[in-house]
Amino acid sequence: MRTRLIFVRHGESLHQLEGIVGGPRGCRGLTALGHEQAHDLANRLTNEVAADRPVAVYSSVLRRAVETAQPIATAFGVRPVADCGLCTWHTPPYADGLPTARFRTEHAVPGGGVFRPFEEGNESWAELVVRVSRAIMEIAHRHRGATVVLVGHSETVEGAFHALAAQPVFRGFDLDVPPASITEWTTDHDPGGWPPARWTLRRFGDTGGWAKA
């Protein structure tokens, strides 16, 4: 049976416009446009997967993702499940709400990179990849043979390229993931099997007509 993972990046958020680190306290949710985008996503998905209804909707625990997931879950008659594994960077508490530019300059770690954090107390990229990839694979295994919507961040979508496409931790290309976009992967193999399942990328960064924010 086919397993279908539909990744959604949250809609336009206040922390984006304000240029601050949007952790649990710094994130104040979606803008008015972001809420409109979330409802549009719900409508799009109900039309596109009418014959293959999601059995679950997951989101990161951050407010902007939760607010994006809520209308989608409501449209499909399920309760959204918050999973911290799908979050963007787990930034340190002192950084939550700081201007992003200040965090990246005043708290930069010399020599930071793939296995060392870029900022003091932050996750390294490798730690983020492992955390997000594990969450994705747990969800895929739990709902094998079904359709699931995962609402998160650009890093959640990027994590799928490591979890599902076996990309190395230091990926040889960059990804531009627009807000309120859909990325979809499917497999006809067992997501929890060995050797790992081969996944097909069906679409990436599909905004359905929304301009990039």
Secondary structure, DSSP 8 states (H G I E B T S, - for coil): --EEEEEEE---BHHHHHTB--STTT---B-HHHHHHHHHHHHHHHHHTTTS--SEEEE-SSHHHHHHHHHHHHHHT---EE-GGG-S----GGGTTSBHHHHHHHTB-TT-SSSS-SBTT---HHHHHHHHHHHHHHHHHHTTTSEEEEEE-HHHHHHHHHHTT---SS-SS-----TT-EEEEEESS-TT-SS----EEEEEEE-TT----
